Amino acid sequence: MNKKTYAGIPEEYSKLENSSIVLIPVPYDGTTTWLKGADKGPKAFLEASENMELYDIETDSEVYKEGIYIAPAITENDSPDNMVNAVHKETKNYINKKKFVSLVGGEHSLTIGAIRAFNESYEDLTVLQIDAHADLRKEYNGSKYNHACSLYEANENTNLIQVGIRSMDISEKNKMDLERVFFAKDMATEDYWMDDAVDLMTDNVYITFDLDAFDPSIFPSTGTPEPGGLLWYETLYFLKKVFSEKNVVGFDISEFLPNETDKSSDFLAAKLYYKMLSYKFKKEE
């Protein structure tokens, strides 16, 4: 991946020493079982970001001025175990440097390493999973680091809140804390699910956003599109609520599988990332 500044921002805002934010690309796609290509997601995400307006109307801000450093991509692909360990090491490194760490994948298994690092660094951590799939298998296809296992450890070791779930294996139901799961079918008719979800969170929150949480009508470019997903403005409303009421300590975005002929998903992914940063660094009025 060519080294460029994030979104073409001036170099003064892209150097590590001047940046509040670190972006770690993880172009890994070693365990997906259907559509391949998520390893190309970070590159397409960064290319779309270069063509995005950097003034955010809603927050009246230009968050890139907080400084956004693109870390060297994690290209470890010998095994899912090694990739997860590399993500853990690099995430912990930048947390220790007091940076706000964000990651863009690649497949969802990157989240295992990221959550380990944040759980070691923050007490009483809540993991907010926004996703179409439960991802609670202990092992899948011979590996506990498969994308289908990406939230198993978080379910065991953190306060896991699952939002948008609409596809799962029956074996995963036994592992779920159903009081902390917000199924898409219920979210469609319940007026207060956002408040209920936030009420279940501790102060420190890590967000893992699998892009297949979105309805395929607005985000088709993912390896496992599921009907009945989230739409744009309800998602932003929920995220803004979480960022304003809790201390979001970091986040990842995963499962973007670029489509050569339709770039709308590229821009949605780019815009989502920038909106999340804009909410995090919004100045109090």
C-alpha positions as a Markdown table, in Angstrom:
| # | Residue | x | y | z |
|---|---|---|---|---|
| 1 | Met | 0.0 | 0.0 | 0.0 |
| 2 | Asn | 1.5 | 3.3 | -1.1 |
| 3 | Lys | 2.3 | 5.7 | 1.8 |
| 4 | Lys | 0.1 | 8.7 | 1.4 |
| 5 | Thr | -1.5 | 11.1 | 3.9 |
| 6 | Tyr | -5.0 | 10.3 | 4.9 |
| 7 | Ala | -7.6 | 11.9 | 2.6 |
| 8 | Gly | -4.8 | 13.9 | 1.0 |
| 9 | Ile | -4.5 | 16.1 | 4.1 |
| 10 | Pro | -1.5 | 18.4 | 4.5 |
| 11 | Glu | 1.6 | 16.6 | 5.8 |
| 12 | Glu | 1.5 | 18.8 | 9.0 |
| 13 | Tyr | -1.6 | 16.9 | 10.0 |
| 14 | Ser | -0.4 | 13.4 | 9.1 |
| 15 | Lys | 2.8 | 13.0 | 11.1 |
| 16 | Leu | 2.7 | 10.6 | 14.1 |
| 17 | Glu | 4.0 | 13.2 | 16.5 |
| 18 | Asn | 1.4 | 15.7 | 15.5 |
| 19 | Ser | -1.6 | 13.3 | 15.3 |
| 20 | Ser | -4.2 | 12.5 | 17.9 |
| 21 | Ile | -5.5 | 9.7 | 15.7 |
| 22 | Val | -3.9 | 6.6 | 14.3 |
| 23 | Leu | -5.4 | 4.6 | 11.5 |
| 24 | Ile | -4.1 | 1.0 | 11.1 |
| 25 | Pro | -5.0 | -0.7 | 7.8 |
| 26 | Val | -5.3 | -4.5 | 8.1 |
| 27 | Pro | -5.7 | -5.9 | 4.5 |
| 28 | Tyr | -6.3 | -9.5 | 5.6 |
| 29 | Asp | -8.8 | -11.9 | 4.1 |
| 30 | Gly | -7.5 | -15.3 | 5.2 |
| 31 | Thr | -10.5 | -17.0 | 6.7 |
| 32 | Thr | -13.6 | -15.8 | 4.7 |
| 33 | Thr | -15.7 | -18.7 | 3.4 |
| 34 | Trp | -17.8 | -17.1 | 0.7 |
| 35 | Leu | -16.9 | -14.0 | -1.3 |
| 36 | Lys | -13.2 | -13.0 | -1.2 |
| 37 | Gly | -11.7 | -9.6 | -1.6 |
| 38 | Ala | -11.9 | -7.9 | 1.8 |
| 39 | Asp | -8.1 | -7.6 | 1.8 |
| 40 | Lys | -8.6 | -4.9 | -0.9 |
| 41 | Gly | -10.9 | -2.9 | 1.4 |
| 42 | Pro | -8.4 | -0.7 | 3.1 |
| 43 | Lys | -6.9 | 0.5 | -0.2 |
| 44 | Ala | -10.3 | 1.3 | -1.7 |
| 45 | Phe | -11.3 | 3.0 | 1.6 |
| 46 | Leu | -8.3 | 5.3 | 1.5 |
| 47 | Glu | -8.8 | 6.0 | -2.2 |
| 48 | Ala | -12.4 | 7.1 | -1.6 |
| 49 | Ser | -11.3 | 9.2 | 1.4 |
| 50 | Glu | -9.0 | 11.2 | -0.9 |
| 51 | Asn | -12.1 | 12.4 | -2.8 |
| 52 | Met | -14.2 | 13.2 | 0.3 |
| 53 | Glu | -15.1 | 16.7 | 1.5 |
| 54 | Leu | -13.4 | 17.2 | 4.9 |
| 55 | Tyr | -15.8 | 19.7 | 6.4 |
| 56 | Asp | -18.5 | 17.9 | 8.4 |
| 57 | Ile | -21.7 | 19.9 | 8.3 |
| 58 | Glu | -23.4 | 18.2 | 11.3 |
| 59 | Thr | -20.6 | 18.9 | 13.8 |
| 60 | Asp | -19.4 | 22.1 | 12.1 |
| 61 | Ser | -15.8 | 20.7 | 12.2 |
| 62 | Glu | -12.8 | 19.6 | 10.3 |
| 63 | Val | -11.6 | 16.7 | 12.4 |
| 64 | Tyr | -8.6 | 16.0 | 10.2 |
| 65 | Lys | -6.9 | 19.0 | 12.0 |
| 66 | Glu | -6.7 | 16.7 | 15.1 |
| 67 | Gly | -4.0 | 14.9 | 13.0 |
| 68 | Ile | -4.6 | 11.5 | 11.4 |
| 69 | Tyr | -1.5 | 9.2 | 11.0 |
| 70 | Ile | -1.7 | 6.2 | 8.7 |
| 71 | Ala | 0.3 | 3.5 | 10.4 |
| 72 | Pro | 2.1 | 0.9 | 8.3 |
| 73 | Ala | -0.4 | -1.7 | 7.2 |
| 74 | Ile | -0.4 | -5.0 | 9.0 |
| 75 | Thr | 0.3 | -7.4 | 6.2 |
| 76 | Glu | 0.9 | -10.6 | 8.3 |
| 77 | Asn | -0.9 | -13.3 | 6.4 |
| 78 | Asp | 0.9 | -16.5 | 7.3 |
| 79 | Ser | -1.9 | -17.6 | 9.6 |
| 80 | Pro | -4.9 | -16.0 | 11.3 |
| 81 | Asp | -3.1 | -16.5 | 14.7 |
| 82 | Asn | -0.1 | -14.4 | 13.5 |
| 83 | Met | -2.3 | -11.7 | 12.1 |
| 84 | Val | -4.3 | -11.4 | 15.4 |
| 85 | Asn | -1.0 | -11.2 | 17.4 |
| 86 | Ala | 0.3 | -8.5 | 15.0 |
| 87 | Val | -2.8 | -6.5 | 15.4 |
| 88 | His | -2.7 | -6.8 | 19.2 |
| 89 | Lys | 0.9 | -5.7 | 19.3 |
| 90 | Glu | 0.5 | -2.7 | 17.0 |
| 91 | Thr | -2.7 | -1.6 | 18.6 |
| 92 | Lys | -1.2 | -1.7 | 22.1 |
| 93 | Asn | 1.8 | 0.2 | 20.8 |
| 94 | Tyr | -0.2 | 3.2 | 19.7 |
| 95 | Ile | -2.5 | 3.0 | 22.8 |
| 96 | Asn | 0.6 | 3.3 | 24.9 |
| 97 | Lys | 1.6 | 6.4 | 22.8 |
| 98 | Lys | -1.7 | 7.9 | 24.0 |
| 99 | Lys | -3.2 | 7.9 | 20.5 |
| 100 | Phe | -6.9 | 7.4 | 19.5 |
| 101 | Val | -6.5 | 4.1 | 17.6 |
| 102 | Ser | -8.8 | 3.1 | 14.7 |
| 103 | Leu | -8.4 | 0.1 | 12.4 |
| 104 | Val | -9.8 | -0.6 | 8.9 |
| 105 | Gly | -10.0 | -4.1 | 7.5 |
| 106 | Gly | -10.0 | -6.5 | 5.9 |
| 107 | Glu | -12.1 | -9.3 | 7.5 |
| 108 | His | -13.6 | -9.1 | 11.0 |
| 109 | Ser | -11.1 | -11.4 | 12.6 |
| 110 | Leu | -8.8 | -8.4 | 13.1 |
| 111 | Thr | -11.1 | -7.4 | 15.9 |
| 112 | Ile | -9.8 | -10.1 | 18.2 |
| 113 | Gly | -6.4 | -8.6 | 18.4 |
| 114 | Ala | -7.7 | -5.1 | 18.7 |
| 115 | Ile | -10.1 | -5.9 | 21.6 |
| 116 | Arg | -7.4 | -7.7 | 23.5 |
| 117 | Ala | -5.2 | -4.6 | 23.4 |
| 118 | Phe | -8.0 | -2.3 | 24.5 |
| 119 | Asn | -9.2 | -4.7 | 27.2 |
| 120 | Glu | -5.7 | -4.7 | 28.6 |
| 121 | Ser | -5.6 | -0.9 | 28.6 |
| 122 | Tyr | -9.1 | 0.1 | 29.9 |
| 123 | Glu | -11.0 | -1.1 | 32.9 |
| 124 | Asp | -14.5 | -2.5 | 32.7 |
| 125 | Leu | -14.6 | -2.3 | 28.9 |
| 126 | Thr | -17.8 | -2.4 | 26.8 |
| 127 | Val | -17.5 | -3.8 | 23.3 |
| 128 | Leu | -20.3 | -2.5 | 21.0 |
| 129 | Gln | -20.6 | -4.8 | 18.1 |
| 130 | Ile | -22.6 | -3.4 | 15.2 |
| 131 | Asp | -23.0 | -6.3 | 12.8 |
| 132 | Ala | -25.4 | -8.6 | 10.9 |
| 133 | His | -23.8 | -11.7 | 12.4 |
| 134 | Ala | -23.3 | -12.9 | 15.9 |
| 135 | Asp | -19.7 | -14.1 | 15.3 |
| 136 | Leu | -19.7 | -16.0 | 18.6 |
| 137 | Arg | -18.3 | -19.4 | 17.5 |
| 138 | Lys | -15.5 | -20.6 | 19.7 |
| 139 | Glu | -13.9 | -22.2 | 16.6 |
| 140 | Tyr | -14.7 | -22.4 | 12.9 |
| 141 | Asn | -13.0 | -24.3 | 10.1 |
| 142 | Gly | -10.4 | -25.4 | 12.5 |
| 143 | Ser | -9.4 | -22.0 | 13.9 |
| 144 | Lys | -10.5 | -19.9 | 16.8 |
| 145 | Tyr | -9.3 | -16.9 | 14.9 |
| 146 | Asn | -11.8 | -17.2 | 12.1 |
| 147 | His | -14.0 | -14.2 | 11.2 |
| 148 | Ala | -16.9 | -16.2 | 12.5 |
| 149 | Cys | -15.2 | -16.2 | 15.9 |
| 150 | Ser | -14.4 | -12.5 | 16.0 |
| 151 | Leu | -16.5 | -11.7 | 19.1 |
| 152 | Tyr | -16.1 | -14.9 | 21.1 |
| 153 | Glu | -13.3 | -13.6 | 23.3 |
| 154 | Ala | -15.1 | -10.3 | 23.8 |
| 155 | Asn | -18.2 | -12.2 | 24.9 |
| 156 | Glu | -16.1 | -14.0 | 27.5 |
| 157 | Asn | -14.0 | -11.1 | 28.7 |
| 158 | Thr | -15.9 | -7.8 | 28.2 |
| 159 | Asn | -19.3 | -6.3 | 28.4 |
| 160 | Leu | -20.4 | -7.2 | 24.9 |
| 161 | Ile | -23.4 | -5.3 | 23.4 |
| 162 | Gln | -24.6 | -6.7 | 20.0 |
| 163 | Val | -26.6 | -4.5 | 17.7 |
| 164 | Gly | -28.2 | -5.3 | 14.3 |
| 165 | Ile | -27.9 | -9.1 | 14.5 |
| 166 | Arg | -30.0 | -10.9 | 11.9 |
| 167 | Ser | -28.0 | -14.0 | 11.0 |
| 168 | Met | -26.5 | -16.7 | 13.3 |
| 169 | Asp | -26.0 | -20.4 | 14.0 |
| 170 | Ile | -28.2 | -21.9 | 16.6 |
| 171 | Ser | -25.1 | -22.9 | 18.6 |
| 172 | Glu | -24.4 | -19.2 | 19.1 |
| 173 | Lys | -27.7 | -18.6 | 20.9 |
| 174 | Asn | -26.4 | -20.6 | 23.9 |
| 175 | Lys | -23.5 | -18.2 | 24.2 |
| 176 | Met | -25.5 | -15.0 | 24.0 |
| 177 | Asp | -26.6 | -12.8 | 26.8 |
| 178 | Leu | -30.0 | -12.1 | 25.2 |
| 179 | Glu | -30.5 | -9.1 | 27.4 |
| 180 | Arg | -27.5 | -7.5 | 25.6 |
| 181 | Val | -28.5 | -8.4 | 22.1 |
| 182 | Phe | -30.5 | -6.1 | 19.8 |
| 183 | Phe | -31.8 | -8.1 | 16.9 |
| 184 | Ala | -32.6 | -6.3 | 13.7 |
| 185 | Lys | -36.2 | -7.7 | 13.7 |
| 186 | Asp | -36.9 | -6.0 | 17.0 |
| 187 | Met | -35.0 | -2.8 | 16.3 |
| 188 | Ala | -37.4 | -2.2 | 13.3 |
| 189 | Thr | -40.4 | -1.8 | 15.7 |
| 190 | Glu | -39.0 | -0.7 | 19.0 |
| 191 | Asp | -38.7 | 3.0 | 19.7 |
| 192 | Tyr | -36.2 | 2.9 | 22.5 |
| 193 | Trp | -33.6 | 0.4 | 21.5 |
| 194 | Met | -30.9 | 3.0 | 21.3 |
| 195 | Asp | -31.5 | 4.2 | 24.8 |
| 196 | Asp | -31.7 | 0.7 | 26.1 |
| 197 | Ala | -28.4 | -0.2 | 24.4 |
| 198 | Val | -26.5 | 2.8 | 25.8 |
| 199 | Asp | -27.9 | 2.1 | 29.3 |
| 200 | Leu | -26.2 | -1.3 | 29.2 |
| 201 | Met | -22.8 | 0.2 | 28.4 |
| 202 | Thr | -20.0 | 1.0 | 30.9 |
| 203 | Asp | -18.1 | 4.2 | 30.6 |
| 204 | Asn | -15.3 | 3.0 | 28.3 |
| 205 | Val | -16.6 | 1.7 | 25.0 |
| 206 | Tyr | -14.8 | 0.1 | 22.0 |
| 207 | Ile | -16.9 | -0.1 | 18.8 |
| 208 | Thr | -16.4 | -2.8 | 16.2 |
| 209 | Phe | -18.4 | -2.0 | 13.1 |
| 210 | Asp | -18.9 | -4.8 | 10.5 |
| 211 | Leu | -20.2 | -3.1 | 7.4 |
| 212 | Asp | -22.6 | -5.9 | 6.7 |
| 213 | Ala | -24.6 | -4.3 | 9.5 |
| 214 | Phe | -25.9 | -1.9 | 6.9 |
| 215 | Asp | -28.8 | -2.9 | 4.6 |
| 216 | Pro | -27.4 | -4.1 | 1.3 |
| 217 | Ser | -29.6 | -1.4 | -0.4 |
| 218 | Ile | -27.1 | 1.2 | 0.8 |
| 219 | Phe | -24.0 | -1.0 | 1.3 |
| 220 | Pro | -23.9 | -4.0 | -1.1 |
| 221 | Ser | -20.1 | -4.3 | -1.1 |
| 222 | Thr | -19.5 | -6.8 | 1.6 |
| 223 | Gly | -18.8 | -10.5 | 1.5 |
| 224 | Thr | -22.0 | -11.6 | 3.3 |
| 225 | Pro | -24.8 | -9.1 | 2.5 |
| 226 | Glu | -27.9 | -9.7 | 4.7 |
| 227 | Pro | -31.3 | -8.1 | 4.1 |
| 228 | Gly | -33.0 | -6.1 | 6.8 |
| 229 | Gly | -30.1 | -4.0 | 8.0 |
| 230 | Leu | -29.4 | -0.5 | 9.3 |
| 231 | Leu | -29.9 | 2.6 | 7.2 |
| 232 | Trp | -27.6 | 5.7 | 7.2 |
| 233 | Tyr | -29.3 | 8.2 | 9.4 |
| 234 | Glu | -30.5 | 5.9 | 12.1 |
| 235 | Thr | -26.9 | 4.5 | 12.3 |
| 236 | Leu | -25.5 | 8.0 | 12.7 |
| 237 | Tyr | -28.0 | 9.0 | 15.3 |
| 238 | Phe | -27.1 | 5.9 | 17.4 |
| 239 | Leu | -23.3 | 6.5 | 17.0 |
| 240 | Lys | -23.6 | 10.1 | 17.9 |
| 241 | Lys | -25.5 | 9.1 | 21.0 |
| 242 | Val | -22.8 | 6.6 | 22.0 |
| 243 | Phe | -20.0 | 9.0 | 21.4 |
| 244 | Ser | -21.7 | 11.8 | 23.3 |
| 245 | Glu | -22.7 | 9.8 | 26.4 |
| 246 | Lys | -19.7 | 7.4 | 26.7 |
| 247 | Asn | -15.9 | 7.5 | 26.4 |
| 248 | Val | -15.3 | 5.7 | 23.1 |
| 249 | Val | -11.7 | 4.6 | 23.3 |
| 250 | Gly | -11.3 | 3.3 | 19.8 |
| 251 | Phe | -13.0 | 1.5 | 16.9 |
| 252 | Asp | -12.6 | -0.7 | 13.9 |
| 253 | Ile | -14.4 | -1.0 | 10.6 |
| 254 | Ser | -14.3 | -4.3 | 8.7 |
| 255 | Glu | -15.7 | -6.5 | 5.9 |
| 256 | Phe | -15.6 | -4.0 | 3.1 |
| 257 | Leu | -15.3 | -6.0 | -0.2 |
| 258 | Pro | -14.8 | -3.4 | -3.0 |
| 259 | Asn | -16.9 | -3.5 | -6.2 |
| 260 | Glu | -15.1 | -2.3 | -9.3 |
| 261 | Thr | -18.2 | -1.0 | -11.0 |
| 262 | Asp | -20.0 | 0.6 | -8.0 |
| 263 | Lys | -18.1 | 3.0 | -5.8 |
| 264 | Ser | -21.0 | 4.1 | -3.6 |
| 265 | Ser | -20.0 | 1.7 | -0.8 |
| 266 | Asp | -16.4 | 3.0 | -0.9 |
| 267 | Phe | -17.7 | 6.5 | -0.1 |
| 268 | Leu | -20.1 | 5.2 | 2.6 |
| 269 | Ala | -17.2 | 3.5 | 4.3 |
| 270 | Ala | -15.0 | 6.5 | 4.0 |
| 271 | Lys | -17.8 | 8.8 | 5.3 |
| 272 | Leu | -18.7 | 6.5 | 8.2 |
| 273 | Tyr | -15.1 | 6.6 | 9.4 |
| 274 | Tyr | -14.9 | 10.3 | 9.2 |
| 275 | Lys | -18.2 | 10.8 | 10.9 |
| 276 | Met | -17.1 | 8.6 | 13.8 |
| 277 | Leu | -14.0 | 10.7 | 14.3 |
| 278 | Ser | -16.1 | 13.9 | 14.0 |
| 279 | Tyr | -18.3 | 12.7 | 16.8 |
| 280 | Lys | -15.4 | 11.7 | 19.0 |
| 281 | Phe | -13.5 | 15.0 | 18.7 |
| 282 | Lys | -16.5 | 17.3 | 18.6 |
| 283 | Lys | -15.8 | 20.3 | 20.8 |
| 284 | Glu | -18.2 | 20.9 | 23.6 |
| 285 | Glu | -20.4 | 24.0 | 23.0 |
